[in-house]
Amino acid sequence: MKFVHNDLLTCPLDQHALQLDGDCLRCESGHSFDIGRQGYVNLLASADKRSRDPGDGKEMVAARRDFLSDGHYQPIADRLTSLVEPLINMESVIVDAGCGEGYYLQQLATQIFASRACKPPMIGFDISKWAVQNATRRLSATWLVASNRNIPLAASSVDCMLSMFGFPVFNSFRSALKEGGNLVIVDAGPQHLIELREVIYPEVRRSDSTMLQQACAAGFFQEETSTLQFQTKPLSQLQIHQLLSMTPHLFRATREGKERAALLNNFTVTVDVVFQRLKNRGNT
């Protein structure tokens, strides 16, 4: 896949603009970043790494890719499309922060722009290089390895930003978004995967999310909120493993809990998702 350059890209070390220079991106200070043969650029600064191989590993990414490609979360993609479509036009800059293997950005491109000769600028980044490598195979877009804490994009340049089951850093999001730009957050609701959680945990704990309060404190205000709840079709043992592998429960569950999950077959779970649309207040 050929790398899709965007003039909004900035150096993660000094925030100068990155220019395309042969097979690399280079800023005026001389920092350069090689373009990977798969069609992405690694702009993850050393200071933003917490391990040698940060983010989701190769097997986790493959599990999520296969699970999503089977259509189990298609209703989420459909609701996302209906929410985002009125917010954008052919000149809007759309960014998926924590894009994973690119499923949701691909869904937007397919459902909204498939019949058009061109599409608006679409940028996806994730801290996992394995995820971004998979994303390059889904869609022609600007793909980056980068962190929510240090987004390598020009300030006030993004019209619509997505955060799909991710870990939002609201100050960074607000810096990248234009004044009045939209942030769409999709996160798990209280009943999300409740049947699976009841299997893997001795006791299911429920806690209220503070995400909205954090966003408002950072300078966003809530435009709208909605929920989506549905039942999956019966999932096989493999699909249950894939689902568990793409959630934090893989690390939180005990060995015994994961052993119980491994015995499940023909198992239906509840998907419970909250959609938040927030707007950047800007400096007002």
N, C-alpha and C positions, 0 to 999 in steps of 0.2 A: 504494500500500500504506500502511495506517495504521501509525504508529509504535506499538510495543508497549513501554510504559513498565515499568520494573522499579525497585522501591524500593532495590535494592542499588547503583544507579548513584551514582558519586561524581564530584566535580569534579576534573579532572586538574591543576588549579592549586593547590588547597588541601585536597583530599580530603574536603570537606564533602559531605553528602548532596545529591543533585540532585532537585529537585521539579519536577513537570510544571506549567508555567505558560503556558497557552494553546498557542502554537505554538513554545515553546522550553522548555528545561530551565534551571533557575536554582538556585544555591546561596545559602546565607544571607549570603555575602560580596558577593552581587550579580553574580557571574560568570554569564553566560547563554550558551546554545548553541542555535542555531536547529535546528528539526527540518526536515530536507530533505523536499521534496515526495514523494520516493520512499519515505519511511518509515524514515529512519535519522538518527542524530545524529553529527556530527563532534566527537569528544572528543580529538583528537590535538593535544597542546600543541606550541607552536612549538619548544620545546626538544627535542622528540622527532622533529623533522623533519630529515632530512639532505639534502633537496632540495625544490624547490617542489612537486613532484608525486611524493611518495614511494611506494614499493611497485611492484607490477606495473602496467604501463601498460594502456591500453584494449585494444590488440590482443592482448597476452599473456593478459589475462583472458578475452577472447572465445575465444581458441584453447583454453584449458583448459576453459572452459564447454562448448564443442562436443565436445571429445574425451571428457570425462567423461560427458556426456549420451548419447553413443553407446554407453556401457556397457563400454568397454575396461578400466576399473578396478573393475567391479562385484564381482569376488571380494574386493577389498580392503574395499569397503563391507560386504559380507556378513560377513567375519571381524571387522571392527570392531563390527558390531551384536552378534554373538555374544559378544564380549568385554565390551562395555559393558552389555548388558541386565541381567546379574546384579548390577551395581553400583548401579543406580538404581531409584527408585520415582517415584510421581506427585508427590512433594514435592521431589525432588532438583533442585538447580540445576546445569544442564549448560552448560558454556562451551566454545566452539571458538575457541581462540587462534590467530589467523592463519587465519581461516575461508575465505579465498578467496571464491569466488562461491557458497558455501553448500552445495555438493554433499553433503558427508559429514553435516552436520547434518540436511539434508533426508532423507537415507537413514535416519538413526536415527529421525527422526519418522515416516517412512513405514513402516518395518519393525517398529517397536516399538509405536507409539501410534496408528497409522492407524485402528484399530477402536474407539478410545476417544473419548468426547465431549470430553475435554480432555487436554492434555499438560502435562508439568512445565515449569518456566521454562527456556527455552533462549535463550542469549545467544551471538552470534557477533561477533567483531571482527577487523578487518584494517587494516593501515596503508594499504592502497590503497583510495581512494574508489571507483575503478572496480569493484573486486571487490565491495565492499559494496553498491553500487547494483545489481549483478547478483543478489546474494544476496537482496535484498528481494523479488525476483520469484519466488524458489523456495519460500519458506516464511514463514509468519507467526511471527516471533520478534523478539527485541530485537537490532537490528543497529547496530553502532557502527564508526566509524573511530577506531582507537586503536592503541597500540603495546604490545608485550610488555614493554617496559621500564617502562611506566607504565600499569598496568591500572586503568581507572576503575571499580573495584568495591570494595565494602566488604571490609575484611580478614576473613579466616576465614569467607567466605560461600558458597564454591563446593564442591559435593560431587564433581563429576567434571569434569575439564578435559581437552580434547583438543589435541594438537599434531600436525597432519598434514603431514609433509614440511616442517616449519617451522623456525624458529630460536628454540628455547626459551630463555627467560631464567628460570632456575630459582628465583632468589631472589624474583622477582616472582610466579611461579606459586605458590610456597610461601606467600607472604603472602596471596594470594587464596583459597587452598584451606583448607577446614576441617581441623582436626587429624584425621588418619585419612582425609582425602579422597584420591581417586584421580586420578593423572595418567596418561593414556594417550598414549604417543608412538609414532607410526608414521613410520619413516624407511627410506631406501633401504638394501638389503643389498649385499654385495660384487658380486653378479652382476646388479644392476639395470641394465637397458638395455645389457647388455654388447655386444650385436651393433651397436647404434647407436654406442656409444662407440668401438668398434674401427674404425668408418668415419670418425668425425670427428677422432680423435686419432692422431698418429703412433705414440704409445705409450700404452697404458692403464695408468694408475697406480692402485694399490690401497693404501689406508691404513686402519688400524683406527680405528673411531670411539671418541672419548673421552667421548661423551655420558653414558653411564651413570656414569662416574667423576665427572663434573661434577654430575650430579643427586645422587649420594650425598653429595658434599662440601657441597651446599647444604641437606641435611637430608631427603632422600628415601631410602627403601629399596626395593629391587626385590621385587615380589611375584611376577611371572611374566614370562616372555619366550617368544615363539614366532615362527616365520617362515612366510612364504607365498611360494611360487614357482610361476609359471605362464607359459605362452606366450600372447601376444596372437594374435588372428586376423590374417591378413595385412593390413597397413596400406597404404593408398594414399599417394601423394605428399603429398596435403593432410594426411592424418592424421599422417604422419611430421613434417611441418612443425609441426602443432599440438602434438605430443608434445615436440619439441625446444623449442618456444616456452615450454612450461610448466616447463622445467627450468633449472638454472643453466648447463647446457652451452651454451645459446644465447649466453652471454656469454664462456664460457671457450674455446670452439672457435675455431680460426682461420678466416679467410675460406675457405681451401681446403677445410677440413673441412666447413664448412656447404655449400659448393658440391657436395661429394660426397654429402652427405645429401640435397640437393635432387633428386638423380637417382634416389633409391631409390623403388621401387614394389613393391607386393605383398610387403612386407617384414615378417617376424615378429621380434618382440623378446621377450626374457625380462624378466619382472617379478619382482623379488626384494625382498621387504619384511620388515622386522623390526618386531614389535609388542612394546612394553615397557609393562608396567603397574607404576607406582610409587606408593607411598603416602607421604603427608606425615607425617613423624614428629611434627610439632607441636613443643612445647617440651620434650618428654621426652628 
